[in-house]
C-alpha cells in the first residue's frame, strides 16, 4: 500500500480531479489487470489507445486514473490525473512504486543496432566470474543473480524493469547490465532509471518500420546519452561516425573505443580463426573464444566498461579469456563429416555482412559457404533486398527461406529479398519457404569442410506464423540433420 501522491513524485501534472492523498495497491496500464484500489495509466500504443479503456478500468476497481486526456464522464470518488505524456509518467511512477531500485546498484545500459545482447550478456558473465552478484536485462533472458526469467522484449516496460531491479536489490545484486532498445528509449521505458554508464555499439539500418527516418532513429539513441547523469560514463565506438554524435550533449564522462580510429581504448586483431581471437588491447594481449572482427569490438567495449566500473586491467583480461559465446551469437557445431554449421542472430544487413565477412576471412576459399536466411514479417521491408544482395554476394550458395513471417505471406517476403540479388549471383540462389526443409537442404548440399550459416533467428526457439509461436530451434535442427545424414 502506498500513497498516490508519493507515486506521482517527479511526474509533471497538468490537472488533478479528486485527491492524491489516497492509498493505492498497484499500478497497471492494462485495464484487464486492474483490481480494487489500483491506479490505471492510460497509454496511447501503436495498436490500441488506453484512454478507451478508462471506464473498464474503473469498473474493475481502479481508484485513480492517469491520462493525457480527461474522460467525458468523470466519476465521483475517482481521482483523475492529467499529464502531458503517460509513458513518461508511468516511468516515474514505476520507479517510485518500487522505491527507485536503480539507485541501489550500478546499472549500465547498452544501446546500438548490433552487439547489445552480446555485450550485456558477456558483462554479466564477466562480473559474475569476478565474484559479484549481477543482474541482466536482455533480449535472451532476464537474470537476477543466478535466477533466470524469460524475456519478452529487448527493453521491457517500466513496471517490469523496476520490478526486476527491486528483485535485484532484495538479492543483493551490485551490478546490472541492460539492453536499451530505440523503442524503449522512445517510449520512456528507461526514463527515471539511474544509470552508472551507457555503451554505444554502432548504428545501422534497423527499425525504420517504427522510426520515420534514420535521423530520428539516431536521435532517439542519442537521447539516452543526453539523459545520463554527470556521475555516469558514456562509452562509444568512434569507428562508427554516430559515436561522436552520441557524446555531443551528454553530461557523462566521455570515453571512446575503436579498432581503426584514435580512441581511449584501442584493439588490434592479431589472429582470427574458428578457435577464437587473439587481440592486442591497449598494449596488452588477450585471447578470447569469441570469433570475428565484430566480436573484437564487443570484447573492447567489455574491457573498457569493466575498467570504468573498477576492475583492474589484469583481472579484466583474465576474465575475458574465460568468456563463453552468447546463445545464438556465432554458435557453431562441427559434424563428424567436418561440416561447420553456424547459427547467428544476424537479422540486419550490417549484422549479416559482418558474419559473412568474418567467415570469409577465416575460410580458405576451397570450401562452400552455404547461407540460409530470411527476413521477419511485419517489420522494416526496405532492408529485405539489401539482405538478399549481401547474402548472395558473400556466399557461394544461398537458400532464401522463411524467418518469422508473422502475418505476412512468407513467399512474398522471399520475393522482396530476391529483388536485391544482382544478375551475376542468380545462379547461386534458391528458395525453400519451409525453414526446416531449407536447413535440411543446406545439410544435404554440404560436403566435408563446407560451412553452413543459418542467419536471422539465433537464440529464438520459436517461429511465429499468424500470431502462433511454434517450437523451432535452428541450432537443434541443424545438429539433428547433420547427425541423421551422417555428415
C-alpha positions as CSV (number, residue, x, y, z in Angstrom):
1,X,0.0,0.0,0.0
2,X,1.4,3.4,-1.0
3,X,0.1,7.0,-1.3
4,X,-0.8,8.1,-4.8
5,X,1.0,11.5,-4.2
6,X,4.2,9.5,-3.4
7,X,3.9,7.5,-6.6
8,X,3.5,10.8,-8.6
9,X,6.7,12.3,-7.3
10,X,8.6,14.0,-10.2
11,X,5.6,13.5,-12.6
12,X,4.7,16.7,-14.4
13,X,1.0,17.2,-13.6
14,X,-1.3,19.3,-15.8
15,X,-4.6,18.9,-13.9
16,X,-6.0,16.8,-11.0
17,X,-9.6,16.0,-10.2
18,X,-10.0,14.4,-6.8
19,X,-7.4,13.7,-4.1
20,X,-3.9,12.4,-4.5
21,X,-3.7,11.8,-0.7
22,X,-5.2,8.3,-1.1
23,X,-3.7,4.8,-0.6
24,X,-3.5,2.6,-3.7
25,X,-2.4,-1.0,-4.2
26,X,-0.7,-1.4,-7.6
27,X,-0.1,0.4,-11.0
28,X,-1.4,-1.1,-14.3
29,X,-1.5,0.1,-17.9
30,X,-3.6,-2.9,-19.0
31,X,-7.2,-2.4,-17.8
32,X,-7.7,-6.2,-17.7
33,X,-5.2,-6.5,-14.9
34,X,-6.7,-3.7,-12.7
35,X,-8.2,-4.7,-9.4
36,X,-9.7,-2.9,-6.4
37,X,-7.8,0.3,-5.3
38,X,-5.3,0.1,-8.2
39,X,-4.1,3.0,-10.4
40,X,-4.7,2.8,-14.2
41,X,-2.3,4.6,-16.6
42,X,-3.9,5.2,-20.0
43,X,-1.2,4.9,-22.7
44,X,-1.6,5.5,-26.4
45,X,0.0,2.5,-28.0
46,X,0.7,1.6,-31.7
47,X,-2.3,-0.8,-31.7
48,X,-4.7,0.5,-29.1
49,X,-5.4,3.6,-27.0
50,X,-5.6,3.1,-23.2
51,X,-7.9,6.0,-23.0
52,X,-10.6,3.9,-24.5
53,X,-10.4,1.5,-21.5
54,X,-10.6,4.0,-18.7
55,X,-14.2,3.2,-17.9
56,X,-13.4,-0.5,-17.9
57,X,-10.5,0.0,-15.5
58,X,-12.8,2.0,-13.1
59,X,-15.4,-0.8,-13.3
60,X,-12.6,-3.3,-12.4
61,X,-11.9,-1.3,-9.2
62,X,-9.4,1.5,-10.2
63,X,-9.3,4.2,-7.6
64,X,-7.2,6.6,-9.7
65,X,-6.6,7.2,-13.4
66,X,-3.6,8.8,-15.0
67,X,-4.2,10.0,-18.6
68,X,-3.3,12.6,-21.3
69,X,-6.9,13.5,-21.9
70,X,-9.6,13.7,-19.3
71,X,-12.6,11.4,-20.0
72,X,-16.0,13.0,-20.7
73,X,-17.6,11.1,-17.8
74,X,-15.7,11.8,-14.6
75,X,-16.9,9.5,-11.9
76,X,-17.3,10.9,-8.4
77,X,-14.8,9.4,-5.9
78,X,-12.2,8.5,-8.6
79,X,-9.0,10.6,-8.8
80,X,-8.1,11.7,-12.4
81,X,-4.6,13.0,-13.1
82,X,-3.9,14.6,-16.4
83,X,-0.3,14.5,-17.7
84,X,1.4,15.5,-20.9
85,X,3.0,12.1,-21.6
86,X,1.5,9.0,-19.9
87,X,4.5,6.8,-20.8
88,X,6.9,9.2,-19.2
89,X,4.6,9.5,-16.2
90,X,4.5,5.6,-15.9
91,X,8.3,5.5,-15.8
92,X,8.5,7.8,-12.8
93,X,5.5,6.1,-11.1
94,X,7.1,2.7,-11.6
95,X,10.4,3.8,-10.1
96,X,8.7,5.5,-7.1
97,X,6.4,2.5,-6.5
98,X,9.4,0.1,-6.3
99,X,11.4,2.6,-4.2
100,X,13.8,3.7,-7.0
101,X,15.7,0.4,-7.1
102,X,18.2,1.5,-9.9
103,X,19.8,3.9,-7.3
104,X,20.9,0.9,-5.2
105,X,23.1,-0.8,-7.8
106,X,25.3,0.1,-10.8
107,X,23.1,0.0,-13.8
108,X,24.8,0.0,-17.3
109,X,22.7,0.4,-20.5
110,X,24.0,-0.9,-23.8
111,X,22.4,0.6,-27.0
112,X,23.1,0.4,-30.7
113,X,21.9,-1.7,-33.6
114,X,24.2,-4.7,-33.2
115,X,26.1,-6.1,-30.3
116,X,23.7,-5.1,-27.4
117,X,22.9,-8.7,-26.3
118,X,26.5,-9.9,-26.6
119,X,28.0,-7.0,-24.6
120,X,25.3,-7.1,-21.9
121,X,25.4,-10.9,-21.6
122,X,29.2,-11.0,-21.5
123,X,29.5,-8.3,-18.9
124,X,27.0,-10.2,-16.8
125,X,29.3,-13.3,-17.3
126,X,32.5,-11.4,-16.6
127,X,31.3,-9.7,-13.3
128,X,29.8,-13.0,-12.1
129,X,33.1,-14.7,-12.7
130,X,34.7,-11.8,-10.7
131,X,32.7,-12.8,-7.7
132,X,29.9,-10.2,-7.8
133,X,26.1,-10.7,-7.6
134,X,25.0,-9.5,-11.0
135,X,21.7,-8.8,-12.9
136,X,20.9,-8.9,-16.6
137,X,18.0,-7.5,-18.6
138,X,18.4,-8.7,-22.2
139,X,16.6,-10.0,-25.3
140,X,17.6,-13.6,-24.5
141,X,16.8,-13.6,-20.8
142,X,16.5,-11.7,-17.5
143,X,18.7,-12.9,-14.7
144,X,18.6,-11.9,-11.0
145,X,21.9,-13.1,-9.6
146,X,21.7,-16.8,-10.7
147,X,17.9,-17.0,-11.2
148,X,16.7,-16.8,-14.8
149,X,13.4,-15.5,-16.2
150,X,12.0,-15.5,-19.7
151,X,12.4,-12.2,-21.7
152,X,9.6,-10.9,-23.9
153,X,11.0,-7.6,-25.1
154,X,14.5,-6.2,-25.7
155,X,13.7,-3.4,-23.2
156,X,10.7,-4.4,-21.0
157,X,8.0,-1.8,-19.9
158,X,8.9,0.5,-16.9
159,X,6.9,-1.6,-14.4
160,X,8.6,-4.8,-15.4
161,X,12.1,-3.2,-15.4
162,X,11.6,-1.7,-11.9
163,X,10.1,-4.9,-10.5
164,X,13.2,-6.9,-11.6
165,X,15.5,-4.2,-10.3
166,X,13.7,-4.4,-7.0
167,X,14.2,-8.2,-7.0
168,X,17.9,-7.5,-7.7
169,X,18.0,-5.1,-4.7
170,X,16.5,-7.8,-2.5
171,X,19.0,-10.4,-3.8
172,X,22.0,-8.1,-3.1
173,X,22.9,-7.5,-6.7
174,X,25.6,-4.9,-7.2
175,X,25.8,-4.6,-11.0
176,X,23.1,-4.8,-13.7
177,X,23.7,-4.8,-17.4
178,X,20.7,-3.9,-19.6
179,X,20.0,-3.8,-23.3
180,X,18.4,-0.5,-24.3
181,X,16.4,-0.5,-27.5
182,X,15.4,2.5,-29.5
183,X,11.7,1.5,-28.9
184,X,12.5,1.5,-25.1
185,X,14.0,5.0,-25.2
186,X,11.3,6.4,-27.5
187,X,8.6,5.0,-25.1
188,X,10.3,6.4,-22.0
189,X,10.9,2.9,-20.6
190,X,14.3,3.9,-19.4
191,X,13.3,7.3,-18.1
192,X,13.6,7.6,-14.3
193,X,16.3,5.0,-14.1
194,X,19.7,5.9,-12.6
195,X,22.4,4.7,-15.0
196,X,26.0,4.4,-13.9
197,X,27.1,4.1,-17.6
198,X,26.0,3.8,-21.2
199,X,27.6,2.0,-24.1
200,X,27.1,2.7,-27.8
201,X,28.0,-0.1,-30.2
202,X,27.0,1.1,-33.7
203,X,24.1,2.4,-35.8
204,X,22.9,0.7,-39.0
205,X,19.7,0.1,-41.0
206,X,17.1,-1.2,-38.5
207,X,13.7,-0.4,-37.1
208,X,12.8,2.1,-39.8
209,X,9.3,0.5,-39.7
210,X,8.9,2.2,-36.3
211,X,11.1,5.3,-36.6
212,X,10.3,7.6,-39.6
213,X,13.9,8.1,-40.7
214,X,17.5,7.1,-39.9
215,X,18.0,10.6,-38.4
216,X,15.1,10.0,-36.0
217,X,16.4,6.5,-35.1
218,X,19.9,8.1,-34.4
219,X,18.4,10.9,-32.3
220,X,16.4,8.6,-30.2
221,X,19.6,6.6,-29.4
222,X,21.3,10.0,-28.6
223,X,18.6,10.9,-26.1
224,X,19.7,8.0,-23.9
225,X,23.2,9.6,-23.7
226,X,21.7,13.1,-23.3
227,X,19.9,11.9,-20.2
228,X,22.9,10.2,-18.5
229,X,24.0,11.9,-15.2
230,X,27.4,13.6,-14.8
231,X,28.3,10.7,-12.4
232,X,28.0,8.2,-15.3
233,X,30.3,7.2,-18.2
234,X,29.4,7.3,-21.9
235,X,31.4,4.7,-23.7
236,X,31.1,4.9,-27.5
237,X,32.5,3.2,-30.6
238,X,34.1,6.1,-32.7
239,X,34.8,3.8,-35.7
240,X,31.0,4.5,-36.2
241,X,30.6,8.1,-37.2
242,X,27.5,8.3,-35.0
243,X,29.6,7.5,-31.9
244,X,30.7,11.2,-31.5
245,X,27.1,12.3,-32.1
246,X,26.1,10.4,-29.0
247,X,28.6,12.4,-27.0
248,X,27.5,15.9,-28.2
249,X,25.2,16.8,-25.3
250,X,26.0,14.3,-22.6
251,X,26.9,15.3,-19.1
252,X,28.6,11.9,-18.5
253,X,32.3,11.2,-18.7
254,X,33.2,10.7,-22.4
255,X,35.2,7.6,-23.2
256,X,35.9,6.2,-26.7
257,X,36.8,2.8,-28.2
258,X,37.9,1.8,-31.7
259,X,39.8,-0.6,-33.9
260,X,40.6,1.9,-36.6
261,X,40.4,5.4,-35.1
262,X,42.2,7.3,-32.3
263,X,40.5,6.3,-29.1
264,X,40.9,5.8,-25.3
265,X,40.6,2.1,-25.8
266,X,42.2,0.6,-28.9
267,X,42.4,-3.0,-30.1
268,X,44.3,-4.8,-32.9
269,X,43.4,-8.2,-34.3
270,X,46.5,-10.4,-34.2
271,X,44.8,-13.8,-35.0
272,X,41.3,-14.6,-36.1
273,X,40.1,-18.2,-36.7
274,X,37.4,-20.7,-35.7
275,X,39.3,-21.2,-32.4
276,X,38.9,-17.6,-31.3
277,X,40.5,-14.2,-31.5
278,X,43.9,-13.0,-30.3
279,X,43.8,-9.3,-29.6
280,X,46.2,-6.6,-28.6
281,X,44.2,-4.3,-26.3
282,X,45.9,-1.1,-25.2
283,X,49.3,-2.9,-25.5
284,X,48.1,-6.0,-23.6
285,X,47.5,-9.3,-25.5
286,X,44.3,-11.2,-24.7
287,X,42.9,-14.4,-26.3
288,X,39.1,-15.0,-26.4
289,X,36.9,-17.8,-27.6
290,X,34.8,-15.3,-29.4
291,X,35.2,-15.2,-33.2
292,X,35.3,-12.5,-35.8
293,X,36.2,-8.8,-36.1
294,X,32.7,-7.7,-34.9
295,X,33.5,-9.5,-31.6
296,X,36.8,-7.6,-31.4
297,X,34.6,-4.5,-30.9
298,X,32.4,-6.3,-28.3
299,X,35.5,-7.5,-26.4
300,X,36.9,-4.0,-26.4
301,X,33.7,-2.5,-25.1
302,X,33.5,-5.1,-22.4
303,X,37.1,-4.5,-21.4
304,X,36.6,-0.7,-21.3
305,X,33.4,-1.0,-19.3
306,X,34.9,-3.4,-16.8
307,X,37.8,-0.9,-16.1
308,X,35.4,2.0,-15.9
309,X,33.4,0.0,-13.3
310,X,36.5,-0.6,-11.2
311,X,38.1,-3.9,-12.2
312,X,41.8,-4.0,-12.7
313,X,43.4,-4.4,-16.2
314,X,44.8,-7.8,-15.4
315,X,41.6,-9.1,-13.9
316,X,39.6,-7.9,-16.8
317,X,41.9,-9.6,-19.4
318,X,42.0,-12.8,-17.5
319,X,38.2,-13.0,-17.2
320,X,37.7,-12.1,-20.9
321,X,39.8,-15.1,-21.9
322,X,37.3,-17.3,-19.9
323,X,34.1,-15.9,-21.5
324,X,31.8,-18.2,-23.5
325,X,29.9,-17.3,-26.6
326,X,26.3,-16.0,-26.1
327,X,23.4,-18.2,-27.1
328,X,22.6,-17.7,-30.9
329,X,25.5,-15.4,-31.5
330,X,28.0,-17.2,-33.8
331,X,27.3,-20.5,-32.2
332,X,28.7,-23.4,-34.2
333,X,28.8,-27.2,-34.3
334,X,31.2,-29.3,-36.4
335,X,29.8,-32.6,-37.6
336,X,31.6,-36.0,-37.9
337,X,32.0,-35.2,-41.6
338,X,33.8,-32.0,-40.8
339,X,30.9,-29.7,-41.8
340,X,30.8,-26.5,-39.8
341,X,27.2,-25.2,-39.1
342,X,27.0,-21.7,-37.6
343,X,23.8,-20.2,-36.1
344,X,23.7,-16.4,-35.7
345,X,21.0,-13.8,-34.9
346,X,22.1,-11.6,-37.8
347,X,18.8,-10.1,-39.0
348,X,20.0,-6.7,-40.2
349,X,22.1,-6.0,-43.4
350,X,25.1,-4.9,-41.3
351,X,25.0,-7.9,-39.0
352,X,24.7,-10.3,-41.9
353,X,27.6,-8.6,-43.7
354,X,29.7,-8.8,-40.5
355,X,29.1,-12.5,-40.0
356,X,29.7,-13.4,-43.7
357,X,32.8,-11.3,-43.9
358,X,34.1,-12.9,-40.7
359,X,33.5,-16.4,-42.1
360,X,35.2,-15.4,-45.4
361,X,38.2,-14.0,-43.6
362,X,38.7,-17.4,-41.8
363,X,37.9,-19.9,-44.5
364,X,40.4,-21.0,-47.1
365,X,38.0,-20.4,-50.1
366,X,38.3,-24.1,-51.1
367,X,35.0,-24.8,-49.3
368,X,31.5,-23.8,-50.0
369,X,29.8,-21.2,-47.8
370,X,26.0,-22.0,-47.8
371,X,23.8,-19.4,-46.3
372,X,20.2,-20.0,-45.1
373,X,18.5,-16.7,-44.5
374,X,15.1,-14.9,-44.5
375,X,13.5,-11.7,-43.1
376,X,10.9,-11.2,-40.5
377,X,7.3,-10.2,-41.4
378,X,5.6,-7.1,-40.2
379,X,9.0,-5.4,-39.9
380,X,11.1,-2.9,-41.9
381,X,10.6,-4.0,-45.6
382,X,13.3,-1.8,-47.0
383,X,16.1,-4.0,-45.6
384,X,14.9,-7.1,-47.4
385,X,16.6,-6.6,-50.8
386,X,19.7,-5.4,-49.0
387,X,19.8,-8.7,-47.1
388,X,19.4,-10.6,-50.5
389,X,22.2,-8.6,-52.0
390,X,24.6,-9.2,-49.2
391,X,23.8,-12.9,-48.8
392,X,24.2,-13.6,-52.5
393,X,27.4,-11.5,-52.9
394,X,29.2,-13.0,-49.9
395,X,28.2,-16.7,-50.1
396,X,28.9,-19.4,-52.6
397,X,25.3,-20.7,-52.3
398,X,22.2,-19.2,-50.7
399,X,18.8,-20.6,-49.7
400,X,16.2,-17.9,-49.0
401,X,13.6,-19.1,-46.6
402,X,11.0,-18.1,-44.0
403,X,12.1,-16.3,-40.8
404,X,9.2,-15.2,-38.5
405,X,6.7,-14.3,-41.2
406,X,4.1,-13.2,-38.6
407,X,1.0,-12.0,-40.5
408,X,2.8,-11.7,-43.9
409,X,2.9,-14.2,-46.7
410,X,6.4,-15.8,-46.5
411,X,6.7,-16.3,-50.3
412,X,6.0,-12.6,-50.8
413,X,8.8,-11.7,-48.3
414,X,11.2,-14.0,-50.1
415,X,10.3,-12.3,-53.4
416,X,11.3,-8.9,-51.9
417,X,14.6,-10.4,-50.6
418,X,15.4,-11.7,-54.1
419,X,15.0,-8.3,-55.7
420,X,18.4,-7.3,-54.2
421,X,20.3,-10.2,-55.9
422,X,22.5,-9.0,-58.8
423,X,22.2,-10.9,-62.1
424,X,25.7,-12.5,-61.8
425,X,24.6,-14.1,-58.5
426,X,21.3,-15.5,-59.7
427,X,22.9,-19.0,-60.2
428,X,23.9,-19.1,-56.5
429,X,20.4,-18.7,-55.1
430,X,17.4,-21.0,-54.5
431,X,14.2,-20.6,-52.4
432,X,12.8,-23.1,-49.9
433,X,10.0,-21.5,-48.0
434,X,9.8,-24.1,-45.2
435,X,12.7,-23.2,-42.9
436,X,13.2,-26.7,-41.6
437,X,13.4,-28.1,-45.2
438,X,15.7,-25.2,-46.1
439,X,18.1,-26.2,-43.3
440,X,17.9,-29.9,-44.4
441,X,18.6,-28.9,-48.0
442,X,21.7,-27.0,-46.9
443,X,22.9,-30.0,-44.9
444,X,22.3,-32.3,-48.0
445,X,24.3,-29.8,-50.2
446,X,27.3,-29.5,-47.9
447,X,30.4,-31.7,-48.1
448,X,33.4,-32.1,-45.9
449,X,34.9,-28.8,-44.7
450,X,32.0,-26.8,-46.1
451,X,30.4,-24.1,-43.9
452,X,26.6,-23.6,-43.4
453,X,25.4,-20.2,-41.9
454,X,21.8,-20.2,-40.6
455,X,21.1,-16.5,-40.0
456,X,18.3,-14.4,-38.6
457,X,16.8,-16.2,-35.6
458,X,19.8,-17.1,-33.4
459,X,18.7,-17.7,-29.8
460,X,15.0,-17.8,-30.7
461,X,13.4,-21.2,-30.1
462,X,10.2,-20.5,-31.9
463,X,8.8,-19.5,-35.3
464,X,5.9,-17.1,-35.4
465,X,3.3,-17.6,-38.1
466,X,0.0,-15.7,-38.0
467,X,0.2,-14.9,-34.3
468,X,1.1,-18.5,-33.3
469,X,4.6,-19.4,-32.0
470,X,5.7,-22.9,-32.7
471,X,8.8,-24.6,-31.3
472,X,11.8,-24.0,-33.7
473,X,15.4,-24.0,-32.8
474,X,17.9,-23.5,-35.6
475,X,20.9,-25.0,-33.7
476,X,19.0,-28.1,-32.6
477,X,17.5,-28.7,-36.1
478,X,20.8,-28.4,-37.9
479,X,22.6,-30.6,-35.4
480,X,20.0,-33.3,-35.8
481,X,20.1,-33.2,-39.6
482,X,23.9,-33.4,-39.7
483,X,23.7,-36.5,-37.4
484,X,20.9,-38.0,-39.4
485,X,22.7,-37.5,-42.7
486,X,25.9,-38.8,-41.1
487,X,27.7,-35.7,-42.2
